Amino acid sequence: MRFSQESSKPLSPAERLTTAILKYQHGEISQEKAAEFAGLNRRDFLLALAREKRDVFVVDFDDLKEEIARG
């Protein structure tokens, strides 16, 4: 899995974590995939999100409204 399209240079661990967090926050990949991409287990990825003061759970409010409407 490679997200860097601008360069063939491998991403540093910090760049991998930043990319994983951004992709997760935008709903492009799951927590599990983000952790894997960052080279972390899921627990450590969640701790990294907390350190960066990022939301641990991504909620799509439109989806939530539809789910509530369905009962």
Backbone as CSV, one residue per row, in Angstrom:
resi,resn,N_x,N_y,N_z,CA_x,CA_y,CA_z,C_x,C_y,C_z
1,MET,0.856,-1.160,0.000,0.000,0.000,0.000,0.909,1.233,0.000
2,ARG,0.795,2.104,-0.985,1.629,3.285,-1.100,0.739,4.475,-1.397
3,PHE,0.863,5.548,-0.584,0.060,6.735,-0.779,0.843,7.863,-1.432
4,SER,2.170,7.782,-1.428,2.985,8.852,-1.990,3.070,8.682,-3.497
5,GLN,2.461,9.611,-4.236,2.486,9.531,-5.686,3.461,10.537,-6.269
6,GLU,3.934,11.486,-5.467,4.794,12.536,-5.960,6.240,12.115,-6.020
7,SER,6.615,11.058,-5.333,8.004,10.669,-5.245,8.087,9.157,-5.108
8,SER,9.178,8.621,-5.638,9.381,7.187,-5.472,10.149,6.901,-4.186
9,LYS,10.539,7.969,-3.477,11.235,7.844,-2.205,10.293,7.275,-1.158
10,PRO,10.735,6.272,-0.404,9.879,5.724,0.661,9.558,6.786,1.705
11,LEU,8.389,6.670,2.296,7.972,7.589,3.350,8.669,7.233,4.654
12,SER,8.994,8.249,5.435,9.564,8.024,6.769,8.449,7.514,7.682
13,PRO,8.805,6.939,8.832,7.758,6.497,9.767,6.807,7.622,10.173
14,ALA,7.334,8.826,10.385,6.473,9.956,10.760,5.535,10.318,9.612
15,GLU,6.031,10.277,8.380,5.192,10.570,7.215,4.128,9.501,7.032
16,ARG,4.502,8.254,7.293,3.532,7.157,7.184,2.412,7.334,8.206
17,LEU,2.780,7.716,9.437,1.771,7.922,10.481,0.864,9.092,10.114
18,THR,1.451,10.191,9.687,0.657,11.361,9.298,-0.291,11.019,8.166
19,THR,0.202,10.311,7.166,-0.631,9.916,6.028,-1.745,8.995,6.484
20,ALA,-1.421,8.030,7.333,-2.421,7.091,7.842,-3.513,7.831,8.611
21,ILE,-3.108,8.776,9.463,-4.085,9.543,10.237,-4.997,10.336,9.312
22,LEU,-4.418,11.013,8.335,-5.229,11.813,7.409,-6.190,10.950,6.609
23,LYS,-5.700,9.826,6.095,-6.564,8.927,5.319,-7.689,8.378,6.197
24,TYR,-7.378,8.045,7.451,-8.402,7.541,8.369,-9.418,8.640,8.686
25,GLN,-8.934,9.834,8.994,-9.819,10.941,9.350,-10.749,11.327,8.204
26,HIS,-10.302,11.127,6.973,-11.147,11.433,5.809,-12.025,10.253,5.397
27,GLY,-11.966,9.160,6.172,-12.814,8.009,5.907,-12.372,7.185,4.709
28,GLU,-11.129,7.349,4.298,-10.631,6.636,3.121,-10.147,5.226,3.450
29,ILE,-9.718,5.017,4.690,-9.271,3.691,5.125,-9.749,3.454,6.554
30,SER,-9.809,2.201,6.934,-10.258,1.818,8.278,-9.142,2.037,9.298
31,GLN,-9.502,1.955,10.576,-8.491,2.027,11.635,-7.449,0.940,11.454
32,GLU,-7.933,-0.246,11.162,-7.024,-1.385,11.009,-6.027,-1.151,9.880
33,LYS,-6.516,-0.690,8.728,-5.637,-0.428,7.580,-4.698,0.735,7.865
34,ALA,-5.196,1.751,8.561,-4.361,2.904,8.903,-3.228,2.473,9.831
35,ALA,-3.563,1.672,10.823,-2.542,1.176,11.746,-1.499,0.364,10.999
36,GLU,-1.962,-0.510,10.129,-1.056,-1.345,9.336,-0.130,-0.468,8.487
37,PHE,-0.696,0.529,7.819,0.103,1.413,6.970,1.148,2.166,7.792
38,ALA,0.767,2.580,9.004,1.675,3.322,9.876,2.716,2.418,10.531
39,GLY,2.541,1.099,10.384,3.475,0.160,10.997,3.221,-0.040,12.477
40,LEU,1.968,0.166,12.874,1.580,0.047,14.276,0.489,-0.998,14.435
41,ASN,0.314,-1.466,15.672,-0.869,-2.261,15.935,-2.016,-1.282,16.182
42,ARG,-3.222,-1.783,16.248,-4.386,-0.896,16.360,-4.364,-0.085,17.652
43,ARG,-3.962,-0.699,18.740,-3.882,0.003,20.024,-2.925,1.186,19.928
44,ASP,-1.746,0.974,19.371,-0.766,2.052,19.264,-1.222,3.130,18.289
45,PHE,-1.972,2.734,17.258,-2.523,3.740,16.344,-3.539,4.615,17.078
46,LEU,-4.386,4.005,17.905,-5.353,4.777,18.694,-4.638,5.726,19.664
47,LEU,-3.554,5.263,20.260,-2.773,6.128,21.147,-2.150,7.285,20.364
48,ALA,-1.697,7.016,19.138,-1.131,8.066,18.286,-2.203,9.103,17.946
49,LEU,-3.425,8.649,17.669,-4.519,9.581,17.410,-4.754,10.476,18.625
50,ALA,-4.736,9.883,19.799,-4.947,10.645,21.026,-3.820,11.657,21.235
51,ARG,-2.571,11.235,21.005,-1.434,12.157,21.148,-1.554,13.350,20.203
52,GLU,-2.062,13.086,19.007,-2.220,14.137,17.995,-3.526,14.912,18.163
53,LYS,-4.278,14.563,19.212,-5.568,15.202,19.496,-6.526,15.097,18.296
54,ARG,-6.563,13.897,17.741,-7.455,13.598,16.615,-8.588,12.716,17.105
55,ASP,-9.724,12.804,16.419,-10.860,11.958,16.773,-10.506,10.493,16.554
56,VAL,-10.822,9.688,17.547,-10.555,8.254,17.449,-11.590,7.581,16.561
57,PHE,-12.829,8.065,16.626,-13.897,7.488,15.821,-14.399,8.531,14.840
58,VAL,-14.439,8.145,13.581,-14.919,9.035,12.528,-16.402,8.764,12.333
59,VAL,-17.219,9.808,12.446,-18.668,9.666,12.309,-19.138,10.490,11.122
60,ASP,-19.818,9.835,10.204,-20.451,10.543,9.087,-21.859,10.877,9.556
61,PHE,-22.123,12.157,9.800,-23.394,12.546,10.391,-24.575,12.308,9.459
62,ASP,-24.371,12.353,8.154,-25.453,12.024,7.223,-25.841,10.560,7.367
63,ASP,-24.833,9.686,7.447,-25.106,8.263,7.658,-25.801,8.031,8.994
64,LEU,-25.356,8.748,10.018,-25.957,8.603,11.337,-27.419,9.020,11.323
65,LYS,-27.734,10.129,10.671,-29.125,10.586,10.558,-29.986,9.552,9.854
66,GLU,-29.456,8.973,8.777,-30.222,7.945,8.050,-30.453,6.725,8.939
67,GLU,-29.439,6.333,9.672,-29.581,5.175,10.552,-30.621,5.439,11.646
68,ILE,-30.608,6.623,12.220,-31.590,6.990,13.243,-32.995,7.008,12.652
69,ALA,-33.134,7.528,11.453,-34.435,7.593,10.788,-35.001,6.191,10.531
70,ARG,-34.116,5.217,10.254,-34.561,3.848,10.019,-35.027,3.178,11.302
71,GLY,-34.644,3.737,12.444,-35.102,3.201,13.727,-34.110,2.325,14.315
